[in-house]
Amino acid sequence: MSLKNATFQGQPLGLPGEPPYDTELLVPLMGKRFELPCDDNWVKDTGTRAHLYLDGAKSAWGEHPDWMDFLDLDSPINALKRAERDLYLHHWEPWLNAKRVLDVGCGIGRFTTAFLDYGADVVGVDADIKALVRCAWHAANRPGRIDLHWSTVHNLPDVGEFDVVIAAEVLCYVPDVRRALAAIVDRLRPGGTLLIAMEARYGWACAEDAPQGALAHALTGDGVIHIPGDRWVRTWTREDLWSLLNEAGLQVERMVPMLYIMDGPLEPVMPESLSLEEIIDAEDRCRKHPVWGPLNRIWTAAATKPV
């Protein structure tokens, strides 16, 4: 169900017309915890390895809400996360003029808001209802149009095909990644592009937020980090991600290793304030470095559905 079916204090919002909606209609919702009907009851369960990421998000909203809503200007990681977003957008520049965008795992809207600012119609999907509410707040009064769905990648809204689908740092937390990717490809129009980001095999283990037990996972295993009660995540090599996308019927247009100095191995020595140009230069230098080059935190790729 979309924003068309949203309620506040038990009463329908009554947004006029059909989705996607002009974002000015969301202004009265800012700061209000409205409700969205759930499209996939899986999100209400808990405790399985597939739920570890969602369970962690639910706990974090209670313990560290200022870190979870990093688009809030008062968040302690606002500047860092905005810089990361701008770096992604730098690599995705050829696709920023998309008219219809599906943001899978949209969260609080770091990419939804960016594409709205470019004037796109954006449909956001996430399993975290608290994040979706804040996505609506952050989307309010931007140039594009929006709709939101409380659901999962396995139950995407049937609202036509999209020019671009975003799946940034989300499919690495989905155990059945091939089925999830097939669902995404089904939503792409012929000639449309998937913009994807996945945790990289080795760089994650060098990051400050690497979990206890990271050393054993970094030195052995198949790239799956499963720490019961903590997290489940699959990390990727360039070759494995390229093969995954090819097997899904996509043509890889670009694949870039990134996040060396932000949330990556060099985060502890990153200066407090860098311009986007300085970040791009530092990342380029890391990418070419014989030691740091293989230690990227993230792989980002653009892959197109054949016409």
N, C-alpha and C positions, 0 to 999 in steps of 0.2 A: 504494500500500500504506500502511496506517495503522500506528499504534503497536502494533497487534496483531501485526505482522510485524517489529517492531524487534528488533535483536540487540545484544549487548554481548560483545566479544571472541569473536565467532563463535557465541555461544549465544543462543537465543531468550530474550527477556525473560520470556515466559510470564505476561503480565498476565492476571488472571482475568476471565472474562466477555467481553462484547462492548463495542466502543467506542460512544460516548465513555466515558472512564474517570474514576472518582473521582480527583481530583488527588493525594490522599494516596498513591496507588500510585506516583507519580513521585518521591517523596522519596528512595528509594534511588538514583535516577539522578542526583541533583544532583552536579555536578562530573564526571560520567562522559560520555565522548564515545561515546555509543551510535550505532548505525547504523540508518538507515531505508532500505528499498528505494525506488528511484526510479520514479515513475509516468510520467515524461516524459523520455526520453533527451535531449531538446533541451537540458536544463540541463547536460549534460556536454560540450556543444560550446562553442566560443569564437570570438571574432574578428569576428562580424557586428555590424551596427549594433544589432540587437535584443539582442545579448549585452553591449553596452558597460556597462550598469548592473550586470549580474551580474559581469562581469569586474572592474569597479571595486571591487565588494564583496569579491571574493576577494582582491584586492591589499590592500585596507584591513584585512582581518582579520589579514594578516601584518604590516602596518606600524603600525596603530593599533587594536589590539583593544579598548583601553579606551574608545575613541570609538565603536566599533561596538556594544559591549554597554553602551548608555547606561542600562539599568535597573540595572546594578551600582551600588551606592551609592558606590563609589570612582571611578566614571567622572567625568572633568572636565566632562561636559555632562549629568550626571544631573539636576540641578535644572532646567536649561533644558528638557530634553526632557519631564520630568514636568509642567512648567508648560504646555508646548505641548499635551500630552495632555489636561490638565484643561480647557484652553480648548476643544479639540475636544468634549469630553464636555459642556461647558456648552451648546454649540450643538446637540448631539445629545440633550439631556436627554429629549425626548418618547419616544425609542426605547430607552432604557436598560433597560427591563423586558422586553426580548425574551427568549424562552425558548430558541430555536435560532438560533445565529449562525455565519455563515461569514466568516472573516477572510482575505481574499485578499491575499497579500503580507504575511502576519502578522509577518514578521521575528522579532525577539527577543521579541515579545509585548506591545508597549505597549498595544494595544487588546484583545488576547486576554485579558490578565490583568485588565484593567478589567471586561470583561463577565463573566469568571469570578467576580470579586468581587461582581457583582450576582446570581450564582447561575445563569447561563446555561450551556447546553451549547454549547461552541465547537469548531468544526472549523477549524484553521489550515492554510493552504496557502502554501508559499513555495518559490522556486527555489534558495534559499541554505541548504544543509544545516547549515552552522555556526550560522546564525541560528536554525534550527528546534531544534537541540539546546539552545540557550540559552533558547528559548521554553519548552521542557519544564521546564528548571530553574526559571525564574521562575514557572511555573504551579503548581509543586508546593505542595500543601497549601492550596489556595484553595477557596472554597465550591462552585464549579461543577464541570462535567465537561468533558473535553477529548479531542480526537483531533488528530493532525498528519499531514500528507501532504507529501512532497517532490515537488513538481510545479509546474505553471504554470497561469496563468489559462485557457490553451487546453485544459487537460486536468484539469478539476476533478473531484473525487471524486463519484461517483453515489451519494449517501447521503441522498436525499430533498430536500425543500424547506425553506427557512429563513425565519424571520421577518425577519431582518436580514442583509444582506451588507455587509461593510466592504471598501472599496477605497481606502485612504488613501495618497496619494502613491505610487501604483504604476502606474495606467493611463497616466499621462503618459510613462512610459518604454517603453510597448508600441507599436510601430509600427502593428500591425493592431488599433487600438483598438476599432473597431466589432465585429469578430468576438469580441474579448475581452469586450466589454460584453454582447453577445448571450448568451455562455456564462454570464455572471453572472445576467442576467435569467432565464435558464432555471432557475436554482437558487432563485429567489425564489418563495415561495408567493404566490398572488393576495392582494393587500393588504399584502404584505411590502415592506420599504423598503431601498433601497440608500443607504448613507452613503458618500459619495465625496469625495475631496480631490484637486485637480489644481493643478499649478503655474500661476500667473497670468501673463498675457502680459508685463507690464511690471515688476512688483515684483521678479521674480527677478533682473533685471539690476542692481538697486540693492543686492542682498544681498552680504555679505562673501565668500560662497563662489562668487560669479559667476565663470565661467571666463574665461581669456584669450580675447579675441575677442567678449566679450559685447556690446560697444558696437555692432558691426556688426549683430549679430542683433537687438538692441533697436530699432535705427533702421530696419531693412529686413526683408523676408522675411515668411514666413507663420506665424511662431511656432515653427517647428521649429529647435532648436539642435542641429546635428550638427558636433561637433568631433572629427575622426578621432583615435582613440586616447585620447580623453578621455570624451566622453559623447554620448548622443542623448536628447533630451527634447523633447516637444511642450508648448508653453505655450498657455494658453487665455484667451480673453475670456469675459465673462459670456454674451454672445449665442451664441458657438460652443458652450460647454458646455451651455447650456440646450437648444440645438437637438440636440446629440448625445443627450442624455437623452430628449428627446421622440421622436426618430427610433427609439430603442430601445424605444419603447412605454411609457415611464415618465412619470408625472405629477410634476413638480417641486413639492415642498411648501415647500422653503426653500432659498435660496442666499445665502451670506454671504461677503463678502470678509474675510480674516483674515491674521494673521501680519504685522503692521506693525512691531512692536517686538521680536519674537523671530524670528531667521532672516530678517528682512525689512529694509526700507530704514532703519529707525530702531534696528536692533540696536546700532550703535556708541554710542548715547546712552541705551540702556536701563539703568536702575539695576540694581545687582547683585542686589537682593532685592526682589521685589514680591509682594504677596498676589494670589490669583486675582481678587479683587474689584478691585484696582488695575489688574491687567492688562486685565480686561474693560472698565473705564472708559477706559483709555488707547486700547484698540482701537476702542471706540465713538467716541471723539473723533477718532481718525485717519480712521475710516470717513466721517465727516461733513465732514472738512477739504477745502477746495478743491484743495490741492496734494497732500497725502498720500493722499487718498481713492482715486484711481485706481492707487496703487502698492502694493496688497496683494500679498503673496508667494503666497498660496494662495486658491483658491476652494473652499469646502466646500458640499456640497449634500445634501439628503435628497430622494429621488425614489421614488415608490411605484408598484408594479405594480398595475394596475387589477384589481378583482375580477371 
